[in-house]
Amino acid sequence: MIRNSRRRTEPLDHAELARLLPAPADPQLAASRQDLLEEHLMSEIHRPDHAPAASPGRRPLRRTVLFAAPVAAAAALALVVSLSNSAGTVASPQPVKAPVVQIEEGSTVQLASTVHAIAAAATARTTPQPGPGQYIYIKSQVSFMATRHNADTGESVTWVQPLHDREVWKSPDGTKGWLDEPGYQDKGGITLDNDEPRKQLSYTWLAAQPADPDAFLKSVYSTVSGTRDHDQQAFNEIGSIIREQLVPSGLAASLYEAAGKIPGVVVVEHAQDASGRDGIALARLDPQTGERSEWIFDRDSHQYLGSRGVQVREVNGIKPGTVVERTTILTRAVVDAKNQRPGAGQATA
């Protein structure tokens, strides 16, 4: 029997998924990629995927959406397969073997000083404020993972997407948006418009949050639920904000200081983003998935560079040291319209 195991990746039309899917069971996938999974699921509806040739008797690998997942995600996958087979589309690049790195042990020795330096740098930077009708624009390069696991032999092969561009436009209130990820959805991208956005990820929600780190952290914890580790969920929520959102300047320091207060957060002295830039990371090990999520910052300027997910403990055949996720931020800006890219005279962060 071939079982495709692994998680997904991150933001999308949550209301639509809620209508389509049954109530989820207790999930076993990394919460850090919950939003990306939904986004990728919706992008998959628009196109079939292509993967390395499978040996006889094995189902061909599909990409990031093929993970060991709860019932709801499995139902979504079935829906995706059904719809994508009939949709007109674009072929995606062939995945490649996942990179493997030496695992560096994290430490709390420099946690307070590192968080303080990151918070101070975030406060010192000028952050543009989106106005009515404007959009927050984030351009990044990303690579996410899928694993094919043979439950009978225990053999697993881990693949990752080639590093590729990803552009996201979001209205401040989170109700309007666009995602363009060439090679992984229809040419031109897909809409992220949503009348019921996850308000905790919107700029408007952030701007209304208290600047006190303890109060902000309490607010973040109020957004998590279920039986999964709440500390990990809180860490992942803040990570999602850092990765694909614009943080109001008045909240920037408190956001990082709040993250440093989450139990289990450590400093990893050396971590590389998707561009190969070496930095220092704030990280936390997910006790359920065995994956350590790392937020990577420039060692000197303490500016956020990107993220990395490293398997620290073997789970579902994913070997320790496997890099299951890589991202790097290229541009963060405010633009005047959806699908518009930053130009001369437009504010960047």
C-alpha positions as CSV (number, residue, x, y, z in Angstrom):
1,M,0.0,0.0,0.0
2,I,1.3,3.4,-0.9
3,R,0.4,6.2,1.5
4,N,1.3,9.8,0.6
5,S,2.4,11.5,3.8
6,R,3.1,15.0,4.7
7,R,1.7,18.3,5.2
8,R,0.8,21.2,3.2
9,T,1.5,24.7,3.2
10,E,-0.3,28.3,3.6
11,P,-3.5,31.5,3.3
12,L,-6.8,30.9,1.4
13,D,-10.6,30.9,1.2
14,H,-11.3,29.4,4.6
15,A,-15.0,30.0,4.4
16,E,-15.3,28.0,1.2
17,L,-13.2,25.1,2.6
18,A,-15.4,25.1,5.6
19,R,-18.5,24.7,3.5
20,L,-16.9,21.9,1.4
21,L,-15.2,19.8,4.0
22,P,-16.4,17.9,7.1
23,A,-15.2,18.8,10.5
24,P,-11.5,17.9,10.8
25,A,-10.2,15.3,13.1
26,D,-7.2,16.1,15.4
27,P,-4.6,17.1,12.8
28,Q,-1.2,15.6,12.6
29,L,0.3,18.1,10.2
30,A,2.4,21.1,11.1
31,A,0.2,24.1,11.9
32,S,2.8,26.4,10.5
33,R,1.6,25.5,7.0
34,Q,-2.2,25.3,7.6
35,D,-2.9,28.4,5.7
36,L,-0.6,27.6,2.8
37,L,-2.1,24.1,2.5
38,E,-5.5,25.6,1.9
39,E,-4.1,28.1,-0.6
40,H,-2.3,25.4,-2.5
41,L,-5.4,23.1,-2.4
42,M,-7.4,25.9,-4.0
43,S,-4.6,26.4,-6.6
44,E,-4.6,22.7,-7.3
45,I,-8.3,22.8,-8.2
46,H,-7.2,24.9,-11.2
47,R,-4.6,22.6,-12.5
48,P,-3.2,19.0,-12.5
49,D,0.1,18.3,-11.0
50,H,3.1,16.5,-12.5
51,A,5.7,14.6,-10.6
52,P,8.6,12.1,-11.0
53,A,7.7,8.9,-12.6
54,A,6.6,6.3,-10.1
55,S,7.7,2.6,-10.2
56,P,5.0,0.1,-11.1
57,G,2.4,-0.4,-8.5
58,R,3.0,3.1,-6.9
59,R,0.8,6.1,-7.3
60,P,2.6,9.0,-8.8
61,L,3.7,11.7,-6.4
62,R,1.7,14.8,-6.2
63,R,3.3,17.8,-4.7
64,T,3.0,19.7,-1.4
65,V,-0.6,18.8,-0.8
66,L,0.1,15.1,-0.3
67,F,0.7,14.8,3.4
68,A,-0.3,12.7,6.3
69,A,-3.3,14.8,7.1
70,P,-6.6,14.9,9.1
71,V,-9.9,13.8,7.6
72,A,-10.7,17.3,6.3
73,A,-7.5,17.6,4.4
74,A,-8.0,14.2,2.9
75,A,-11.4,15.1,1.7
76,A,-10.0,18.3,0.3
77,L,-7.4,16.3,-1.6
78,A,-10.1,14.1,-3.1
79,L,-12.0,17.2,-4.2
80,V,-8.8,18.6,-5.7
81,V,-8.0,15.4,-7.7
82,S,-11.6,15.3,-9.0
83,L,-11.7,18.9,-10.1
84,S,-8.1,19.3,-11.3
85,N,-8.6,16.4,-13.7
86,S,-11.2,18.3,-15.7
87,A,-9.7,21.8,-15.4
88,G,-7.5,23.5,-18.0
89,T,-4.0,24.1,-16.8
90,V,-0.3,24.5,-16.7
91,A,2.3,21.9,-15.9
92,S,4.4,22.5,-12.8
93,P,8.2,21.9,-12.6
94,Q,9.3,18.4,-11.6
95,P,10.1,18.2,-7.9
96,V,13.6,17.3,-6.7
97,K,15.0,15.4,-3.7
98,A,14.7,17.4,-0.5
99,P,17.9,18.9,0.9
100,V,19.4,17.5,4.1
101,V,21.3,19.6,6.6
102,Q,23.1,19.0,9.8
103,I,20.9,19.7,12.8
104,E,22.2,22.5,15.0
105,E,21.0,22.3,18.6
106,G,19.0,25.4,19.7
107,S,19.6,27.2,22.9
108,T,17.9,29.7,25.2
109,V,21.2,31.2,26.4
110,Q,21.0,34.1,24.0
111,L,17.2,34.2,23.6
112,A,16.5,37.4,25.5
113,S,19.3,39.4,23.9
114,T,18.4,38.1,20.4
115,V,14.7,38.9,20.7
116,H,15.6,42.4,22.1
117,A,17.9,43.0,19.1
118,I,15.3,41.9,16.6
119,A,12.6,43.9,18.3
120,A,14.8,47.0,18.3
121,A,15.6,46.7,14.7
122,A,11.9,46.2,13.8
123,T,11.0,49.4,15.7
124,A,13.8,51.4,13.9
125,R,12.6,50.5,10.4
126,T,10.1,52.6,8.7
127,T,7.0,50.6,7.8
128,P,4.5,52.0,5.2
129,Q,0.9,52.2,6.2
130,P,-1.7,51.0,3.7
131,G,-4.5,53.4,3.0
132,P,-8.1,52.8,1.7
133,G,-8.1,50.7,-1.5
134,Q,-4.5,49.9,-1.2
135,Y,-2.9,46.4,-1.0
136,I,0.0,44.8,0.9
137,Y,2.3,43.2,-1.5
138,I,4.7,40.4,-0.6
139,K,7.0,38.7,-3.1
140,S,9.0,35.7,-1.9
141,Q,10.7,32.6,-3.2
142,V,9.4,29.3,-1.7
143,S,9.9,25.6,-1.8
144,F,7.6,23.1,0.0
145,M,7.7,19.4,0.4
146,A,5.8,16.2,-0.4
147,T,6.7,12.6,0.6
148,R,5.8,9.3,-0.9
149,H,5.7,6.6,1.8
150,N,5.4,2.8,1.3
151,A,3.6,1.6,4.4
152,D,4.5,-2.0,3.7
153,T,8.3,-1.6,3.3
154,G,8.7,1.5,5.4
155,E,10.5,3.2,2.4
156,S,10.0,6.9,2.0
157,V,11.2,9.3,-0.7
158,T,11.0,13.0,0.1
159,W,10.7,15.6,-2.7
160,V,10.5,19.3,-2.7
161,Q,9.4,21.9,-5.3
162,P,12.1,23.7,-7.1
163,L,12.6,27.2,-5.6
164,H,10.0,29.5,-7.3
165,D,8.5,32.9,-7.0
166,R,5.3,33.5,-5.0
167,E,3.5,36.9,-5.0
168,V,0.6,37.8,-2.7
169,W,-1.6,40.9,-2.6
170,K,-3.8,41.4,0.5
171,S,-6.2,44.2,1.4
172,P,-5.6,45.5,4.9
173,D,-8.9,43.9,6.2
174,G,-8.1,40.6,4.6
175,T,-11.3,40.4,2.5
176,K,-9.6,40.9,-0.9
177,G,-6.4,39.4,-2.3
178,W,-4.6,37.6,-5.1
179,L,-2.0,34.9,-5.3
180,D,0.4,34.4,-8.3
181,E,2.7,31.4,-8.1
182,P,3.8,30.6,-11.6
183,G,3.9,26.9,-12.5
184,Y,1.7,26.0,-9.6
185,Q,-1.6,27.4,-10.7
186,D,-3.3,28.9,-13.7
187,K,-1.4,31.5,-15.5
188,G,-2.0,34.9,-13.9
189,G,-2.9,33.5,-10.5
190,I,-6.0,33.0,-8.3
191,T,-8.2,35.2,-6.2
192,L,-8.0,35.2,-2.4
193,D,-11.2,37.3,-2.0
194,N,-13.0,36.2,1.1
195,D,-15.9,37.8,2.9
196,E,-15.0,36.0,6.1
197,P,-11.2,36.4,6.4
198,R,-9.1,35.1,9.3
199,K,-9.0,38.4,11.0
200,Q,-6.1,37.5,13.2
201,L,-3.9,37.5,10.1
202,S,-5.1,40.8,8.6
203,Y,-3.3,44.2,8.9
204,T,-6.5,45.7,10.4
205,W,-6.6,43.1,13.1
206,L,-3.0,43.7,14.0
207,A,-3.3,47.4,14.1
208,A,-6.0,47.1,16.8
209,Q,-3.9,44.8,19.0
210,P,-2.3,46.0,22.3
211,A,1.4,47.0,22.1
212,D,2.1,45.3,25.4
213,P,3.9,41.9,24.6
214,D,2.0,40.0,27.3
215,A,-1.4,41.4,26.2
216,F,-0.6,40.7,22.5
217,L,0.5,37.1,23.3
218,K,-2.7,36.6,25.2
219,S,-4.6,37.8,22.1
220,V,-2.7,35.4,19.9
221,Y,-3.5,32.5,22.2
222,S,-7.2,33.4,22.1
223,T,-7.1,32.5,18.3
224,V,-5.9,28.9,18.7
225,S,-7.9,25.9,19.7
226,G,-8.1,22.1,19.5
227,T,-5.9,19.5,21.0
228,R,-2.7,20.4,19.2
229,D,0.0,22.0,21.2
230,H,-1.2,25.6,21.8
231,D,2.3,27.0,22.2
232,Q,3.2,25.7,18.8
233,Q,0.0,27.1,17.3
234,A,0.8,30.5,18.8
235,F,4.3,30.4,17.4
236,N,3.0,29.4,14.0
237,E,0.4,32.2,14.0
238,I,3.0,34.8,14.6
239,G,5.2,33.1,12.0
240,S,2.4,33.5,9.4
241,I,2.2,37.2,10.2
242,I,5.9,37.7,9.9
243,R,6.1,35.8,6.6
244,E,3.2,37.2,4.5
245,Q,1.9,40.3,6.2
246,L,2.9,43.9,7.0
247,V,3.3,44.4,10.7
248,P,2.2,47.9,12.0
249,S,5.2,49.8,13.2
250,G,3.7,50.3,16.7
251,L,3.3,46.5,17.1
252,A,6.6,45.3,15.6
253,A,8.6,45.2,18.8
254,S,5.8,43.6,20.9
255,L,5.2,40.9,18.3
256,Y,8.8,39.6,18.6
257,E,8.9,40.1,22.3
258,A,5.7,38.1,22.6
259,A,7.2,35.3,20.5
260,G,10.2,35.1,22.8
261,K,7.9,34.4,25.7
262,I,6.4,31.3,24.1
263,P,7.6,28.1,25.9
264,G,10.0,26.1,23.8
265,V,11.4,28.9,21.7
266,V,15.1,28.7,21.2
267,V,17.9,30.5,19.2
268,V,19.6,28.6,16.4
269,E,22.9,30.3,15.6
270,H,23.1,29.2,12.0
271,A,20.2,28.8,9.6
272,Q,19.9,29.4,5.9
273,D,16.9,30.9,4.1
274,A,15.9,29.8,0.6
275,S,18.5,32.1,-1.0
276,G,21.3,30.5,1.0
277,R,21.8,33.5,3.3
278,D,23.1,32.5,6.7
279,G,21.4,34.1,9.6
280,I,20.4,33.6,13.2
281,A,16.9,32.0,13.9
282,L,14.2,32.0,16.4
283,A,12.8,28.5,16.3
284,R,10.5,26.0,18.0
285,L,10.2,22.2,17.7
286,D,6.6,20.9,17.0
287,P,6.2,18.0,19.4
288,Q,3.7,16.3,17.1
289,T,5.3,16.5,13.7
290,G,9.0,16.5,14.8
291,E,9.6,19.6,12.6
292,R,11.4,22.7,13.8
293,S,10.1,25.9,12.4
294,E,12.8,28.6,12.1
295,W,12.4,32.3,11.5
296,I,15.7,33.5,10.0
297,F,17.1,37.0,10.6
298,D,20.2,38.8,9.2
299,R,23.0,38.5,11.7
300,D,23.9,42.2,11.6
301,S,20.8,44.1,10.7
302,H,18.4,41.6,12.4
303,Q,16.0,42.1,9.4
304,Y,13.7,39.1,8.7
305,L,15.1,37.1,5.7
306,G,12.8,34.1,5.5
307,S,11.9,30.8,7.1
308,R,13.0,27.2,7.1
309,G,11.4,23.9,8.4
310,V,13.8,21.2,9.4
311,Q,12.8,17.7,10.5
312,V,14.5,17.1,13.9
313,R,12.8,13.9,14.9
314,E,11.8,11.2,12.4
315,V,8.0,11.1,11.9
316,N,6.2,9.3,9.0
317,G,9.5,8.3,7.5
318,I,10.8,11.9,7.2
319,K,14.4,11.6,8.2
320,P,16.1,14.0,10.7
321,G,17.9,16.9,8.9
322,T,15.4,17.0,6.0
323,V,14.5,20.5,5.0
324,V,10.7,20.4,4.5
325,E,10.2,24.1,3.8
326,R,12.3,27.0,2.6
327,T,11.3,30.6,2.0
328,T,12.9,34.0,1.4
329,I,11.4,37.4,1.3
330,L,12.3,39.5,-1.8
331,T,9.9,42.5,-1.5
332,R,7.4,43.8,1.0
333,A,5.5,46.9,-0.1
334,V,2.2,48.8,-0.3
335,V,0.7,49.2,-3.8
336,D,-2.4,51.0,-5.1
337,A,-4.2,48.0,-6.7
338,K,-4.4,44.3,-6.8
339,N,-1.9,42.7,-9.2
340,Q,0.1,45.9,-9.3
341,R,3.8,45.5,-8.5
342,P,5.9,48.1,-6.6
343,G,7.3,50.9,-8.8
344,A,9.0,54.2,-8.4
345,G,7.6,56.3,-5.6
346,Q,5.8,53.4,-3.8
347,A,6.7,52.5,-0.3
348,T,8.5,49.3,0.6
349,A,9.3,47.8,3.9
